[in-house]
């Protein structure tokens, strides 16, 4: 176990330390930016349900370093039965090597009550490249390697579809290749399309997530966002669908 921990520590931190060697230190204060999102939907009558989602994205840039934290939560009920509950967290640090190239290290955690896994967490490191950066379009990609730790579980449901028992399975720990694409396009001065794709591919499972959003500004701080998110585990436990999709309308506050 100590050997695995040391290997993970080395995998994540060594690339950043290597490119940082000999680089000048930042002398100016860093810049913090971020946005928070909130959405809620409730229905009554012939069908009863409610759902809510929250998200917080923070970015801190100081000299050649960029630190990013993404937190999100999704909760929903249908006919009084919890139908979705998902919490995710992603931390990533980028270190610029040149104007277009950067090294990165990231930590990712996901807890979904209905995807057949008690948890999925990964550590990864690699290199990224800014393919395009103009006044209206930004496109960057990244590729790396890492380690996935997860615990599958079997879900036992009653006749109403509610989960009445969760049976943990053996832990799955395996090496992964990771890839990401981040796309941002300003269509007009008030309208933006963003798409974020992240893939953690391993021998036992591949976790894919994609977040597509159409954002329209209401003011300098407020905006409305129409989003379509996909979560896909290629090899979930028996009886669990591999693909989950979510459509959402959010109020966004930027700072």
C-alpha positions, 0 to 999 in steps of 0.5 A, spaced: 500 500 500 505 504 501 508 503 494 502 504 491 501 511 495 508 513 493 507 511 486 501 516 485 504 521 489 510 521 484 506 520 478 502 527 480 507 531 483 513 530 479 511 532 472 509 539 475 516 539 479 520 538 473 517 543 469 518 548 475 525 547 476 529 553 474 522 557 472 522 565 475 517 565 481 511 570 480 511 577 483 504 579 482 498 577 486 494 572 483 487 572 480 481 569 483 475 568 478 469 563 479 461 562 478 456 559 481 450 555 478 443 553 481 437 550 478 431 547 481 424 544 478 418 541 481 412 538 478 405 536 482 398 533 479 398 527 475 406 526 477 410 529 482 417 530 482 423 535 484 430 536 482 435 541 484 442 542 482 448 546 484 455 547 482 461 552 483 467 553 479 473 556 481 480 558 478 486 562 481 492 564 476 498 566 479 504 567 475 505 560 470 500 556 475 493 555 474 489 552 480 482 550 478 476 547 483 470 544 480 464 542 485 457 539 483 451 536 486 445 533 483 439 531 487 432 528 484 425 525 487 420 522 483 413 520 486 417 521 493 422 516 491 429 518 490 431 517 483 438 521 482 443 523 487 450 525 485 456 529 488 463 530 484 469 534 485 475 535 481 481 539 482 487 540 477 493 544 477 496 547 471 503 549 470 505 553 463 511 550 460 510 555 454 505 560 451 501 553 448 503 548 452 502 546 460 503 540 465 497 538 469 496 534 475 489 532 477 484 529 483 477 527 481 472 524 486 465 522 484 459 519 488 453 517 485 448 513 489 445 510 482 451 508 477 453 502 481 459 505 484 460 507 491 465 511 489 470 513 483 476 517 485 482 518 480 489 521 480 492 523 474 498 527 471 500 529 464 501 534 458 496 539 455 496 544 449 492 550 447 490 548 440 486 555 438 485 561 442 482 567 439 477 573 441 471 568 440 474 561 441 478 557 446 480 550 445 485 546 449 486 538 450 490 534 455 493 527 455 496 523 461 496 517 465 494 516 472 490 511 477 483 509 478 480 507 485 473 505 485 468 500 489 462 497 485 456 495 488 449 491 487 443 495 488 437 491 490 430 495 488 423 494 491 417 494 486 416 501 486 423 502 484 426 504 490 433 502 492 432 497 499 439 494 499 446 496 497 451 490 496 458 492 496 463 488 491 471 488 491 475 494 490 477 495 483 484 499 483 487 500 476 491 504 471 488 509 467 489 513 461 486 520 461 484 525 456 480 531 456 477 537 451 475 544 453 471 548 448 469 555 449 466 559 443 463 566 444 457 566 439 455 574 440 457 579 446 452 575 450 451 568 448 457 563 449 457 555 448 462 551 452 463 543 452 468 540 457 469 532 455 473 528 460 475 521 459 478 516 464 480 509 460 482 503 464 482 495 463 476 494 468 472 500 466 472 507 462 469 513 465 466 518 461 463 525 462 461 531 458 458 537 460 455 542 454 452 548 456 449 554 452 449 560 456 446 567 455 448 573 459 442 577 463 447 582 466 454 583 467 454 578 473 448 574 472 446 569 466 441 563 464 444 556 462 441 551 458 446 544 459 446 537 457 450 532 461 452 525 460 456 520 465 458 513 462 461 507 465 462 502 460 462 496 465 457 498 470 455 492 475 449 487 473 443 491 472 445 498 471 445 502 465 452 505 463 449 511 460 446 517 464 444 524 461 441 530 465 438 536 462 438 542 466 436 550 466 441 554 471 441 561 474 449 563 473 452 568 478 459 570 475 465 573 480 
